[in-house]
C-alpha cells in the first residue's frame, strides 16, 4: 500500500488529536496537545495520507538557528513501513530555507520507536538531560497585567524574608499550601482561601509578606492603589469595580490593597461619609471575587479598629492575621541582611538585636543604612587613609540605633496585642 506526504491543512486537527492520544497511550509526550496544535497552525507541519485518510503527522518549529521536532506519530497499523522517516525528510525539506544549523528532537525516556529518527540521520546524544518549567504567566495575560500595573515578581522573595518564622509558618500553612495544592486540599475538604486581612503596626512587613506570597505561588501580583483610582473619571467606586473586572481576565492573581481602611471605613453618621459608596462597592466586589478560583485578595491595614464591621465578617475574609514586631531571632536575621561583609567580621549582632528591641523591620533597615552612610562619610572626609577591609564599626550601628525613633510606640504595641485577642482570626 502506498501513501503520500502533504502540508498540514486546518481541517486535519481531528486527525492530529487522534494521533496525539495514541502517542500518549504509549508514553507521555514531551509537548502538550496545545503546543502541538499551535505549531501545526503557526509553524511547520506535514501529514502522511493513504486513501485520503491521515495515517501520520510530523510537526516542527524553528528557534533562531535551531529547529525542533515537536511531534511525530504514525498510525499503529502503519508503523515500521517508513512513514515516519518519509515525513521527517519532508519536514526537513520544508524547514531547510530557514537557515537552520541543527534539527533536534526530545523524546520520552520510555520511547522505543526511534528507527525513523536514526534512519533520517538523527544521532542520540549521551549525557543530556531535559529540564522543563511551566511559565507562570502566558503571553495573552501580559497585556492585561500591564494595564493593571501588575507584574510577575521574582522567585525567592519568600525565602528572602529574614526571621518572622511564626508569621511565615502561619501564612505558609493557611494560605500558600492550600492554594498551591488545591487538588490535595479538596481531598481533605479544605477550601483554599480567597481573601485575607493582614493587620499590625506600621512598618512590620505586611506589604513584604503580600509580595512574598505572590512570589511563592508564582502568581501575578496586582496592587490596587485607591489614591490613583480616585482620579478616574468613573470615580473611585466605579474605577474599583472596573479594576476587578479586568483582574478576572488573569488565570492566577494575588491582589493587594494596602491601607484598606481608606476605602473600608466604618459607615454611619450624619451626613453620610463620601466614602460610604466606595465601601459599599468593595463589599459587593469581595463575594464575586471569591467565586473565582486561583485568586487571593490580601488587604493590609495599620488601623484594624477603623474598618467597617461588615467588612471583616465571616464569609468575606477567611483569615484576619496579625503581623507584629520582629522577635529577637527575626531582628538578628534582618540585621544580618543589611550588614556588609566587612562589618560581619567584627560587629556583635547579638548586641544590635538587644539594643533594637521594639524596632520594626523598617526601623532596622533605616538604622543599618544610616550606620553605613555615616561610616562612608567618615572614611571619605576624615583625610585618613582607609584599607579595603574598612567599613562600618559597632559604634556606628549603636549610634544609629540611638538616633532612630521607633515607629511603633508602646501604646500602639499594647493596642496591637489587644486587637490580636479581640479581632484576629487564625
C-alpha positions in Angstrom: 0.0 0.0 0.0 1.3 3.5 -0.9 1.0 6.8 0.9 1.9 10.4 0.2 3.0 13.3 2.3 1.5 16.8 2.0 1.3 20.0 4.1 -0.9 20.3 7.1 -4.4 21.7 6.5 -6.6 23.3 9.2 -9.2 20.5 8.8 -6.6 18.0 9.8 -6.8 18.9 13.5 -9.1 16.0 14.4 -6.6 13.5 13.0 -3.7 15.2 14.9 -5.8 14.8 18.1 -6.3 11.1 17.5 -2.6 10.6 16.7 -1.6 12.5 19.9 -3.9 10.4 22.0 -2.4 7.3 20.5 1.1 8.5 21.4 0.0 9.4 24.9 -1.2 5.9 25.4 2.3 4.6 24.7 4.3 7.2 26.6 3.6 10.7 27.8 4.6 13.1 25.0 7.2 15.8 25.7 5.0 18.5 24.2 1.4 19.0 25.2 -1.5 18.9 22.8 -2.0 22.7 22.8 1.7 23.2 21.9 1.4 20.6 19.0 -1.7 22.2 17.6 -0.2 25.7 17.9 2.8 24.6 15.9 0.6 22.9 13.3 -1.1 26.2 12.8 1.8 28.7 13.1 5.0 26.8 12.4 5.6 23.8 10.1 3.7 20.5 9.8 3.2 17.7 7.3 0.8 14.7 7.3 1.0 11.3 5.6 -2.1 10.3 3.7 -3.4 7.0 2.4 -6.7 6.7 0.6 -7.5 10.3 1.8 -7.1 9.3 5.4 -4.3 10.7 7.6 -2.0 8.0 8.9 0.8 10.1 10.4 2.0 13.6 11.2 5.2 15.4 11.8 5.4 18.9 13.3 8.4 21.2 13.7 9.3 24.7 14.8 12.3 26.9 14.4 14.1 28.9 17.2 16.8 31.0 15.7 19.4 28.7 14.1 17.9 25.5 15.6 14.9 23.5 14.6 12.9 21.3 16.9 10.7 18.3 16.1 7.7 18.9 18.2 5.6 15.8 17.3 5.9 12.7 15.1 3.4 9.9 15.1 2.2 7.2 12.8 -1.0 5.3 12.9 -0.4 1.9 14.7 -1.1 -0.3 11.6 1.3 1.8 9.5 4.3 1.7 11.8 7.6 0.1 10.5 6.6 1.0 6.9 8.9 4.0 6.5 6.1 6.6 7.1 8.0 8.3 9.9 11.2 8.6 8.0 9.5 10.0 5.0 7.6 12.6 7.0 10.8 13.7 8.7 12.5 14.1 5.4 9.6 16.2 4.0 9.5 18.3 7.2 13.3 18.9 7.0 12.9 19.9 3.3 10.3 22.5 4.2 12.3 23.9 7.0 15.6 24.0 5.1 15.0 27.5 3.8 15.0 28.9 7.4 18.8 28.8 7.6 18.8 26.2 10.4 22.1 24.8 11.6 20.7 22.0 13.7 17.5 19.9 13.9 16.8 18.4 17.3 14.1 16.2 19.0 13.3 15.5 22.6 11.7 12.1 23.3 10.3 10.5 26.5 12.8 8.2 28.2 10.4 5.3 27.6 10.1 5.8 23.8 11.0 2.7 21.9 10.2 3.6 18.3 13.2 5.7 17.3 14.1 4.0 14.0 12.6 6.8 11.9 15.0 9.3 13.6 18.1 7.2 13.3 17.2 6.3 9.6 16.9 10.0 8.9 20.4 10.8 10.3 19.5 11.8 13.9 22.2 10.8 16.4 21.4 10.1 20.1 23.4 12.3 22.4 24.7 10.9 25.6 24.8 12.6 29.0 22.0 15.0 28.1 19.0 15.7 30.5 15.8 17.5 29.7 14.5 20.2 32.1 11.1 21.9 31.9 9.5 24.8 33.6 5.9 26.0 33.1 5.9 29.8 32.8 3.5 31.3 35.4 2.0 33.9 33.1 1.2 33.3 29.5 1.6 35.9 26.7 -2.1 36.6 26.4 -2.2 37.7 30.1 0.8 40.1 29.9 -1.2 42.9 28.3 -3.9 42.7 30.9 -1.3 42.6 33.7 0.4 45.7 32.2 -2.9 47.6 32.1 -3.4 46.8 35.7 0.1 47.9 36.6 0.8 44.4 37.9 3.8 42.2 37.4 5.2 38.8 38.0 7.5 39.0 41.0 10.9 37.3 41.0 11.3 33.9 42.7 12.8 33.8 46.1 11.1 36.7 47.9 9.6 34.3 50.4 13.0 32.8 51.4 14.4 36.4 51.5 12.2 37.4 54.4 14.5 37.4 57.4 13.2 35.8 60.6 9.5 36.3 61.3 9.3 32.5 61.4 6.0 32.3 63.3 4.3 34.6 60.8 5.8 32.8 57.8 4.7 29.4 59.1 1.2 30.6 59.7 0.9 32.1 56.2 2.5 29.0 54.7 0.0 26.7 56.3 -3.1 28.8 56.0 -2.6 30.4 52.6 0.2 29.1 50.5 -0.2 25.3 50.9 -3.9 25.1 50.2 -3.6 27.4 47.2 -0.5 25.6 45.8 -2.0 22.2 46.3 -5.7 22.8 45.6 -6.4 19.2 44.4 -4.9 17.7 47.6 -6.7 20.3 49.7 -10.0 19.3 48.1 -9.4 15.6 49.1 -9.3 16.7 52.7 -12.3 19.0 52.4 -10.2 22.2 52.6 -11.4 25.1 50.6 -8.4 27.3 49.6 -8.7 30.8 51.0 -9.8 33.7 48.7 -9.3 36.7 51.0 -7.2 37.6 54.0 -6.6 40.7 56.1 -3.1 41.4 57.5 -3.0 43.9 60.3 -0.4 45.3 62.6 1.6 48.4 63.4 3.3 50.4 60.6 6.5 49.1 59.1 6.1 45.5 60.2 6.3 43.9 56.7 2.7 43.5 55.7 3.4 44.6 52.1 6.6 42.4 52.1 4.5 39.4 53.1 1.9 40.1 50.4 4.6 40.3 47.7 6.3 37.2 49.1 3.1 35.1 48.9 2.7 36.0 45.2 6.3 35.1 44.6 5.9 31.8 46.5 2.8 30.9 44.4 4.3 32.3 41.2 1.1 34.2 40.6 0.6 37.6 39.1 0.8 40.4 41.7 -1.6 43.4 41.3 -1.5 46.2 43.8 -4.6 48.4 43.9 -4.0 52.0 44.8 -7.2 53.7 45.9 -5.5 57.1 45.7 -4.8 56.6 42.0 -8.3 55.2 41.3 -9.8 58.3 42.8 -8.6 60.4 39.8 -10.5 58.1 37.4 -13.5 59.8 35.5 -15.7 56.9 36.7 -15.0 57.9 40.3 -13.3 55.7 43.0 -16.2 53.3 43.3 -16.5 52.8 39.5 -12.8 52.6 39.0 -12.6 50.0 41.7 -15.3 47.9 40.0 -13.7 48.2 36.6 -10.3 47.1 38.0 -11.7 43.9 39.5 -13.5 43.1 36.2 -10.1 43.4 34.5 -8.5 41.2 37.1 -11.0 38.4 36.2 -9.1 38.0 32.9 -6.0 36.7 34.8 -5.5 33.0 35.3 -3.9 33.4 38.8 -3.6 36.6 40.8 -2.7 37.9 44.2 -4.5 41.3 44.6 -3.1 43.6 47.3 -4.8 46.6 48.8 -2.6 48.5 51.3 -4.1 50.8 53.9 -7.5 49.4 53.1 -9.0 51.5 55.9 -9.1 54.3 53.4 -11.9 52.7 51.4 -13.5 50.4 54.1 -14.1 52.8 56.9 -16.9 52.5 59.4 -20.2 53.6 57.8 -22.7 55.7 59.5 -23.0 59.3 60.8 -24.9 62.3 59.6 -24.3 63.3 56.9 -23.0 60.0 55.5 -19.3 60.0 54.6 -18.4 60.4 50.9 -16.6 57.1 51.1 -19.6 55.1 52.1 -20.4 54.4 48.5 -16.9 53.1 48.0 -17.2 50.8 51.0 -20.5 49.5 49.7 -18.9 48.8 46.3 -16.0 46.9 47.9 -18.4 44.9 50.0 -20.1 43.8 46.7 -16.9 43.1 44.9 -15.4 40.7 47.5 -18.1 37.9 47.2 -17.8 38.0 43.4 -14.1 37.8 43.7 -14.3 34.8 46.0 -16.3 32.9 43.4 -13.3 32.9 41.0 -10.7 30.1 41.5 -7.0 30.8 41.8 -7.4 34.3 43.4 -6.3 35.7 46.6 -7.2 39.2 47.9 -4.8 40.5 50.6 -5.8 43.6 52.4 -3.4 45.3 54.8 -4.2 47.9 57.5 -2.4 49.7 60.3 -5.7 50.5 61.9 -7.8 47.4 62.2 -10.3 49.2 64.5 -11.1 51.7 61.8 -12.5 49.1 59.4 -16.2 48.7 58.9 -17.7 45.9 61.0 -19.4 44.2 58.0 -16.1 44.3 56.1 -14.4 41.8 58.5 -17.2 39.3 59.0 -17.0 35.6 58.2 -17.7 34.9 54.6 -15.8 37.8 53.3 -12.3 37.1 54.7 -11.1 33.7 55.6 -8.4 34.9 58.0 -7.5 38.1 59.8 -3.8 37.7 60.6 -1.6 39.8 62.8 1.8 40.8 61.6 3.7 42.2 64.6 7.2 43.4 65.5 10.1 41.0 64.9 11.3 38.9 67.8 15.0 38.5 68.6 15.6 35.8 66.1 13.9 37.9 63.4 15.8 41.0 64.3 19.1 39.0 64.1 18.2 37.9 60.6 17.2 41.4 59.5 20.4 42.9 60.8 22.5 40.3 59.1 20.8 41.1 55.8 21.9 44.7 56.0 25.4 44.2 57.3 28.2 44.4 54.7 30.7 41.6 54.6 33.4 43.7 56.3 31.1 44.5 59.2 30.1 40.9 59.9 33.6 40.0 60.9 33.7 42.3 63.9 30.2 43.6 64.7 28.4 41.9 67.6 25.0 41.2 66.1 23.5 40.0 69.4 24.2 43.5 70.9 22.4 45.1 67.9 19.5 42.8 68.5 19.3 43.7 72.2 19.5 47.4 71.6 16.9 47.4 68.8 14.1 45.7 70.7 10.8 47.3 69.7 12.1 48.2 66.3 10.1 47.3 63.2 11.9 45.8 60.1 11.8 49.3 58.5 13.4 50.8 61.6 16.2 48.3 61.5 16.8 48.9 57.8 16.9 52.7 58.4 19.4 52.3 61.3 21.6 50.0 59.3 21.7 52.3 56.2 22.4 55.3 58.5 25.3 53.5 60.1 26.8 52.6 56.7 26.3 56.2 55.4 28.0 57.7 58.5 30.9 55.3 58.2 31.3 56.1 54.5 31.3 59.8 55.1 33.9 59.5 57.9 36.2 57.4 55.6 35.9 59.9 52.7 36.2 63.2 54.6 38.5 62.3 57.5 41.6 62.7 55.4 43.0 59.5 56.8 43.8 56.5 54.5 41.5 53.5 54.7 42.2 50.0 53.6 40.0 47.5 51.7 38.8 45.9 55.0 37.4 49.1 56.5 33.7 49.5 56.9 31.0 50.4 59.5 32.1 49.7 63.1 30.0 48.6 66.0 29.9 52.2 67.3 28.4 53.4 64.0 25.5 50.9 64.5 25.0 51.7 68.2 24.9 55.4 67.4 22.4 54.9 64.6 20.2 52.8 66.8 20.2 55.5 69.5 19.3 58.2 66.9 16.4 56.1 65.4 13.0 56.8 66.7 10.9 53.6 66.8 7.9 53.7 64.5 5.7 51.8 67.0 5.1 53.4 70.3 4.5 51.4 73.5 0.8 52.5 73.3 0.4 51.2 69.7 2.2 48.0 70.6 -0.2 47.4 73.5 -3.3 48.1 71.4 -2.0 45.6 68.8 -1.9 42.9 71.5 -5.5 43.7 72.4 -6.5 43.5 68.7 -5.0 40.1 68.4 -7.2 38.9 71.3 -10.4 40.5 70.0 -10.2 40.7 66.2 -7.6 38.2 64.9 -9.0 35.1 63.1 -6.4 32.4 62.5 
